[in-house]
C-alpha cells in the first residue's frame, strides 16, 4: 500500500515536471530522486518504530523505577 502511494506521488511529480516544460531526462531524474527519498523515509520510520516498540520481557520501563525512588525520598 505504501509502495503504491509513493509510486503515485512520484508519477504525479513526473507528470507535473513534464507539463511545466522540463526535459524528459531531468524530469525522470527528479521524480526518481523523490521516489527514493520517500521510500527511504517511510521504511526507515517503520523500522525505527518497530525497534522502539520492542522490549525484552523482563525489562520494566525506566520511568516507573525513577518515580518509585522519588516517592520513597518524599515519604522520608
Secondary structure as UniProt FT lines:
FT   HELIX           2..19
FT   TURN            20..21
FT   HELIX           24..53
FT   TURN            57..58
FT   HELIX           62..75
//
